[in-house]
Amino acid sequence: MRKLLITLFIFHCSLLTVSAQYGYKIAKLKYGGGGDWYANKTSLPNLIKFANANLRMNIFPEEDIVEPGSPDIFGYPFVHMTGHGNVSFTDADARNMRRYLLSGGFLHIDDNYGMDKFIRREMKKVFPELSFVELPFNHPVYQQKFKFATGLPKIHEHDGKAPQGFGLIYQGRLICFYSFECDLGNGWEDQSVYNDPEPVRQQALRMGANLLQYATTTN
């Protein structure tokens, strides 16, 4: 037993050493309602790798999974949310999300097609007094390391509409960015998943890196 405890202790210490090499982690939101919160499995690791290489960020290579009602959410400066279908926040989820965002956290919602009516409804639980507003192209989120003079890049067609970037702004601070008709997360996936042209993937990764940079420096 003593030998086993020593082995476990050494293993735990090695994990702490690995984690200590990095500045922080980011997370994907595991929400209720039956929507596929787990979509785009290669997206965040690819975005992290890109941001670490191009922005000299020091993010842990793999994302964590966090639930909206968990106190653990306060450990992440950036939380990503995606999916195709229903989203449901409990009252406790909404209260916790509100506290998280008001305390300096940042939420990126990426409509993977089909989330729009659900996410607008559920974010009203979090901020009844706020509504999503379309951000102008000169907003700082488009003017970080990479410049996007015409706003969000178009990654996947969906309904053929122009991509739009919406925000929730609280007392002058952008606390939530919502990418719509764009599908940034699909563009972050391994190239073999959707066979997107590499220039399209690069635009998606650059915009994602802007979001990370904005959330961790401007915010």
C-alpha positions in Angstrom: 0.0 0.0 0.0 2.8 2.4 0.9 4.5 1.7 -2.4 1.3 2.4 -4.3 0.8 5.7 -2.4 4.3 6.8 -3.2 3.8 5.9 -6.9 0.5 7.9 -7.0 2.2 10.8 -5.3 5.0 10.8 -7.9 2.5 10.6 -10.7 0.5 13.5 -9.3 3.6 15.6 -8.9 4.6 14.9 -12.5 1.1 16.2 -13.7 1.6 19.4 -11.7 5.0 19.9 -13.3 3.5 19.5 -16.8 0.7 21.9 -16.0 3.1 24.4 -14.5 4.8 24.8 -17.9 1.7 26.6 -19.2 0.1 29.8 -18.2 -3.5 28.7 -18.2 -6.1 26.4 -19.8 -9.2 27.1 -21.8 -12.4 25.1 -21.7 -15.4 23.9 -23.8 -18.8 24.3 -22.3 -20.8 21.2 -21.5 -24.4 22.5 -21.5 -27.7 20.7 -21.0 -30.7 20.4 -23.4 -29.5 17.6 -25.6 -27.5 19.7 -28.1 -24.1 18.3 -29.2 -21.9 20.5 -27.0 -19.0 18.0 -27.8 -18.9 18.9 -31.6 -15.7 19.8 -33.3 -13.3 17.6 -31.3 -10.1 18.7 -33.0 -11.0 22.4 -33.0 -9.7 23.8 -29.7 -6.4 21.8 -29.7 -5.7 23.2 -33.2 -6.6 26.7 -32.2 -4.4 26.5 -29.0 -1.5 25.2 -31.1 -1.9 28.1 -33.6 -2.2 30.7 -30.9 0.8 29.4 -29.0 2.9 29.4 -32.1 1.8 32.8 -33.6 0.9 34.9 -30.6 3.4 33.4 -28.2 0.6 32.4 -25.8 1.3 29.7 -23.3 -2.0 27.8 -23.2 -2.2 24.1 -22.1 -2.4 22.0 -25.4 -5.7 20.4 -24.6 -9.0 22.0 -23.6 -10.9 21.1 -20.4 -14.6 20.5 -20.2 -16.6 22.6 -17.8 -20.3 22.9 -17.0 -22.1 26.2 -16.8 -23.1 25.7 -13.1 -19.7 24.6 -12.0 -17.4 26.7 -9.7 -14.5 25.4 -11.9 -15.5 27.8 -14.7 -13.9 30.7 -12.8 -10.5 29.1 -13.5 -10.7 29.7 -17.3 -10.3 33.1 -18.9 -11.9 31.8 -22.1 -14.8 29.3 -22.5 -15.9 28.1 -26.0 -19.4 26.9 -26.7 -20.6 25.2 -29.9 -23.2 22.7 -31.2 -26.1 22.4 -33.6 -29.2 22.1 -31.5 -31.0 22.8 -28.2 -29.3 24.5 -25.3 -30.8 24.7 -21.8 -29.5 26.5 -18.7 -31.0 25.9 -15.3 -31.5 28.9 -13.1 -28.3 27.9 -11.2 -26.4 27.7 -14.5 -27.5 31.1 -15.5 -26.6 32.7 -12.1 -23.1 31.1 -12.2 -22.5 32.1 -15.8 -23.5 35.7 -15.0 -21.1 35.8 -12.1 -18.3 34.3 -14.3 -18.8 36.8 -17.1 -19.1 39.8 -14.7 -15.9 38.7 -12.9 -13.8 38.9 -16.0 -14.5 35.7 -17.9 -15.2 35.5 -21.6 -17.6 33.3 -23.5 -17.3 32.5 -27.2 -20.5 31.0 -28.7 -20.0 29.5 -32.2 -23.2 28.5 -33.9 -22.4 25.2 -35.7 -25.8 25.6 -37.4 -29.0 25.4 -35.6 -28.2 27.0 -32.2 -29.4 30.5 -32.8 -32.9 30.5 -31.4 -31.8 28.4 -28.4 -28.8 30.5 -27.5 -30.6 33.8 -27.7 -33.3 32.4 -25.4 -30.9 31.0 -22.9 -28.5 33.9 -22.7 -31.6 36.0 -21.8 -31.6 34.0 -18.6 -28.1 35.0 -17.9 -28.5 38.7 -18.8 -32.2 39.6 -19.0 -31.2 43.3 -19.5 -28.9 42.7 -22.5 -29.4 41.8 -26.1 -26.9 40.7 -28.7 -25.7 43.6 -30.9 -23.8 43.2 -34.1 -20.2 44.5 -33.6 -18.8 47.1 -36.1 -15.9 46.0 -38.2 -13.6 48.4 -36.4 -14.3 46.7 -33.0 -11.0 45.7 -31.2 -11.9 42.0 -31.5 -11.3 42.3 -35.3 -8.2 44.4 -34.8 -5.9 42.2 -32.7 -2.8 40.5 -34.1 -4.8 39.7 -37.2 -6.8 42.4 -39.0 -10.3 41.6 -40.3 -11.4 44.8 -42.1 -14.8 43.3 -43.1 -15.5 41.3 -39.9 -15.8 37.6 -39.6 -14.5 35.3 -42.4 -17.0 33.0 -44.0 -16.0 29.4 -43.4 -19.0 27.3 -44.2 -22.0 28.3 -46.3 -25.0 27.2 -44.2 -27.8 29.4 -45.6 -25.5 31.4 -47.8 -25.9 34.5 -45.6 -23.1 36.8 -44.6 -21.3 35.9 -41.4 -22.1 38.1 -38.4 -20.3 38.7 -35.1 -22.6 39.6 -32.2 -21.7 40.6 -28.7 -23.1 41.0 -25.3 -21.7 44.2 -23.8 -21.9 45.0 -20.1 -20.8 48.5 -19.0 -18.7 48.9 -22.1 -17.0 45.5 -21.9 -17.5 42.8 -24.4 -18.2 39.7 -22.3 -19.6 37.3 -24.9 -18.9 37.0 -28.6 -21.3 35.1 -30.8 -20.2 34.0 -34.3 -23.2 33.3 -36.5 -23.4 32.1 -40.1 -19.6 31.6 -40.0 -18.7 28.3 -38.4 -15.3 29.3 -37.0 -14.9 26.0 -35.1 -15.3 23.9 -38.2 -12.4 25.9 -39.7 -10.2 25.0 -36.7 -10.8 21.3 -37.2 -8.1 19.0 -38.8 -8.0 19.7 -42.5 -9.1 16.2 -43.2 -12.4 16.6 -41.4 -14.0 19.0 -43.9 -11.3 19.4 -46.6 -11.5 23.2 -46.3 -8.9 25.0 -48.4 -5.9 25.9 -46.3 -6.4 29.7 -46.8 -9.9 29.3 -45.3 -8.6 27.3 -42.3 -6.0 30.0 -41.7 -8.5 32.7 -41.7 -10.6 30.8 -39.2 -7.6 30.2 -37.0 -6.5 33.8 -37.1 -9.9 35.0 -36.1 -10.0 32.5 -33.3 -6.5 33.7 -32.2 -7.9 37.2 -32.1 -10.7 36.1 -29.8 -8.2 34.5 -27.4 -5.9 37.5 -27.5 -8.8 39.8 -26.8 -10.2 37.7 -24.0 -6.9 37.4 -22.2 -5.4 40.8 -22.7 -8.0 43.4 -23.5 -10.7 41.9 -21.3 
